[in-house]
Amino acid sequence: MTEIKRKGSKSIKDIPKDILEQLNSGQIETANLVEWLAVDQRLLLANLLNQTNKTEYLKPILANIESLQKQTVNTINEAIGTGLFEQSLKNDDIEILTIISTHKSDLIRCWATYTIGKNKNLDISQKLKQIQAFSADKHFGVREICWLAVRPTIAKNLTQSIEILSGWTNHEDENVRRFASEATRPRGVWCEHIEELKQKPELGLTILEPLKSDKAKYVQDSVGNWLNDASKTQSQFVVDICKKWEKESSTKETAYIIKKALRTIEK
């Protein structure tokens, strides 16, 4: 039986009580950003650990959350993912990692991405190989969090990361192609900037060039935003690339990317 796609409420106060209960118990995915922000991640964690008979993990992970200087959906998400990874190591518990990686709840799958990002035993090649499945997740939240989870490692291993991600630009899944661009944005959203790409955006061309006429708007938006980021520090580079692409590609997709790329310069 096909699951009926919910639209989701327009405000947190409008979310039906039974829907919120199902979200907080991990029975269903969030349908939109409003629901995503409404989930009580502490309660969701408690319910997950009750359901899996791992209640002893709760107290130390909650302590991690309480020690956060700033508690937001994203910082709590990261704290829980990090805490679950630490508990899995401490208790030699591979089972919990498997459970959260394939869980029905999108927020729980988000936690799973940090168990990859925080694993110091994995090199950048291994991290990207493991994160790719999450980059193709059907849920927008998981796709956003997964690149955040590995971006610090990408920034520290930029040359190798770009080399690997350049190979993702011809992937059949638009979500995977979009990850290659989004994860390497010079400025990005909700994350630290990659200074090397702000000063030398040409390093990212092996990712951007194959995507300059991508059919997916999801990818086009990311490429346009990537270049717009770069335009704030290296405006001439972006102008030159856009002129080059205009000559090379007459598609409406390239035109859309160029317009998005130049929006700060043309203000």
N, C-alpha and C positions, 0 to 999 in steps of 0.2 A: 504493500500500500504506500503510495507516494505521500510524503509529509506535506501538509498544507503550509505554504509560506506566509508567515504573519507579517503585517506591516509595522507593527509596534506603535506605541503611544507617542504623542507629540510632546508630552511633558512627563516628568517623573511622577507627579501627583495623579496623573491619569492612568498609570499602569495598574491593571486589575490586580487585586490581592493574590489571587490564585496564580497569576502569571509570575509575579514577583517571588512567590514561594517556590515555584518550579525553577526559576532562574537561580535563586539562592541555594537550592538543593542540587543544582547541576543536572536537572532533568531535561532542560531545553537550552537552546542557544539564544543569545540576545538577537533581536530582530533589527535594531538600529542603535545609533549612538546614545540616544536617551536611555534605553535599557542597559546598554553597556556601562554607562555612568552610574546607573541606579543600583547595580548589583553590590551587595555587601560582601566584599571579598573575604573578610574575616569569617563571616558566617558560612560562606561557600566552602572555605578551607575546612572549617570545623565539621561540616557535613561530609565532605570528601573523606576526611580522616576517620570519621565514625563509620562510614560505609565500608572502608577498607581495613578497619581494625588497626589503625595506626595513630590512635589518639595521643600517644606520647610525643608525637612530633609537634603538636599544636602549641604548647607553651613556649618553646624556644623560638618558634617562627613568629608568634605574636610579639615576643620581646624584641625581635628584629624590627617589626613594624613600628612599635612604640619608640624605638631609638632613632627613627628617621627624623631629620630636621624638618623636612617638608613632606606631609602626607598627601599624595595625590593618587589618582587611579593608577598612573604609571609607576610611581615609586613604590606603592604597595604591591603592585603586580610583580615588580622586580624583586622586592624583598621576599615575597612568598616563593617565587621561583628559585631564588638563591637559597632560601631556607630549606626547601624540599630537596635541592641538590645536596646541601650539606648533610641533611638527615639520611639521605640515601647512601652517602659515603660512610657516615658514622655507623650505620646499621647494616652495611653491606646489602642494601635493599634495591635490587634492580627492578623489582616488581612495581614499585611506586612510579618509576620513570616510564615504564611501559603503559601503566594505567593512565597517567596524565597526558601522555603523548597522543593517545587515541580517544580521549574522553569526549563525550557528547557536548559538554560545556565548552564554548569557545574561550572563556576566560581561563579555564583550567589548561587548555591547550597553549594558551599564552604563557602560563607559568612554565610549561615544558620547554619553551624556547630558551629560557634563561638557564635551564639545566645543561644546555649545549653551550651557550655563551659564557657561562661561568666555569666551564670545565677546563682547567689549566693543563690537563693531560692531552687535550686535543690541539693539534696545530690548525692553522687557518684553513688548510685544505680539507681537513676532517670536519671542522666546524661548518664550513660552507656545504659540504656534501650532506651533512646531517640536517642542516637548516632548510635545504631545498624543498623538502616535502611540505614544510610549514609555509614557505613562500608561495606555494601553490594551493594553500588552504582555501576552501570555499568561503570562509568568513573574513570580512574586512579587518576585524580586530586582530586576528592571528597574523594576517599578512603585514600589518603595521608593526606589531610588537616584535615579530621575528627578525626584522632587519635591525631594530634597535638593540636587540639582544646580542648581536654579533658585531655591531658597528665599531665598538672600541678595538676589537681584534683586527678588523678590516683596516682601521686607521693606523694601527701599529705595524701592519704588514701590507702596506698599500700596493707596492709593485706586484707582489704575488696575488693579492686579492683581485686587482684589476685584470691580471692575466687570466685568472680563473673565471671571473664574472663576464669577461668578454666572450667566453664560450657559451654563456647562458643567453646571449642576445639573439640566438637563432632557435631557441627552445620553442616548441609548439604551444606551450602554455603562456599566455600573455602575462599572467601573474608572475611567473618566473623571470620573464624578460624585464618586467617592471622592477623587480627586486634589484636587478643588476644596476639599474640607474638610480633608484631611490636610496639604496644603501650607501651609495658613494657621493651623494649630493654634497657639494662643498660646505654648505651651511646646514641644510636639513631642517627637520622640524623636531622639537622636543629633545634635541641631542646636542652634544658638543660639535663644534665645527671641525672640519679637517683642514688645518692650516695649509698643508702642502698643496691641496687642490684649490684652495682660495688663491694662492699665489701662482700655481702652475696648472691651470685647468686643462691644458693640453694633454696632461697625463691621462685624462679620462676619455680621450677621443676614441680609443679602441672599443669602448662601450657605447658611446654616443653615435658614432658614425653608422653602425649597422641598424640603429633605431630611428634614423632621421626621417623615415617615411613609414613607420610602423602603422599598421591598420587599426590597432587598438587605442582608443582614446585614453585609457588608463595608462598606457605606456607613453603616449604623446604628452600628456600632462606632466609626467615625471621628467621627461627629457627637457621640456620647456622650462620647468622649474629648476632643473639642474643648471641650465645655462643662465637663467635669471639669477641664481645664486652667484654664479661666477662673474656676472656682469657688475656686481657690487664692488669687486676688487680688480677685475681685469676686463674692463668694458670693451677695449679695442679687440681683444681676442674674440669676444662674443659677436661683435659687429662683423668681424672678418669671417667667422664661421658661418654666420647667417647669410652673408653675401655669397659665400662659396656654395652653401646648400641650395640657395635660391637658383643658382646657375645649373647645378647638377640635378636638381629634382623639382619638377613642376607640379608635384602632387598636392592635393588639398591638405594632406596630412603634414607634409613638410611646412606648408604655409602656416598652418595652425601652430606648429611647434615654434616657428620663427617669431610669430606674433607674441606668443607667450614668453619667449626668451628675451625679447627686447622691451618688455613692458616697463621695466624700471628705467632703462636708458631713455625711453621715449616720453617719460613723464614730463 
